[in-house]
Amino acid sequence: MQMQHLMVGYPKYYQTADYALRLSVMADTATMRMKALHFWDKHGISAASEAFGVSCRTLYWWRQLLNKEGPEGLIPHSKAP
């Protein structure tokens, strides 16, 4: 008797699963960025830069995105043209 995966006939299932995985990774990245900004407020920019391994310019960029677009602005977007 052959075993088949239940979702073989449903290509949208795989697209949805892939999207959910990418969304969770994006949410993790946005959470890390928010933590870096909170750390900056508490300990200063040079400490935050060193603790999170990003440049001061990157922290300023994240702060600008947060002020402009809210928390959704910290989710990474495509860099494709």
N, C-alpha and C positions, 0 to 999 in steps of 0.2 A: 504494500500500500504506500502510495506517495503522499508526502506531506507538503502542503503549500501554505505560503504565508497568506493570512486572511485578507490583506489589503493589496494583493497583486493587481486586481482589476481597478484600483482606485488611484490614479496618478496624482490627483489633488491631495491625497493623504500625505504623500511624501513631500510635496511642496509646502503644505501646512506645517508638517513636522520640522522641516528645514527652517521655515520662517520663525517658528517658536524657539528653536535653538539659537538662531541669530539674535532674536529679541532678548532672550535671557542674557546672552553675552553682552549686548548693548546696555542692558540695565545694570549689569555688574560694572561696566566701564563708567557709566554715569554716576553710580554710587561711589566709586573710587574717586572720581573727580570732585564730587560733593564733599567727601571726607577730606580731601586735600584742601579745599577752600575753607572748611571749618577749622582745620589744623592751622591754616594761615592766619585766620582771625585770632586764634588762641596763642600761637607761638611765634608769629612773624613769617615773612615771606622766605627768608633764607633757610629757616628751619624746615618749612614745608617743602621747599624745593629739594633740599637734601633728603628729607624723609621719604618723599614720593618719587624721587629720581627724575624730576622734570625741571625744565628751566623756569626761571622767574617769568620770562615772557609768556610761557605756556600758561602759567597760573593767572597772569593778567588777562590772557585770552579767554580762559575758562570763566573768569569773573565777569568779563564783558558779555559772554554768551549767556550767563546766568541772569544778568541784569536785563538783557535785551529780550530773551525768549523764555525765561523762566527755567525750571528744572529740565524741561524737554530739550532745551538748548545744549545740555551737557551730553546728550545721546550722540554718539559719533554718526556723521552723515557720510555719504559717498563722496569721494574726491574726484570721481570721474567727470569729465567735461560734459 
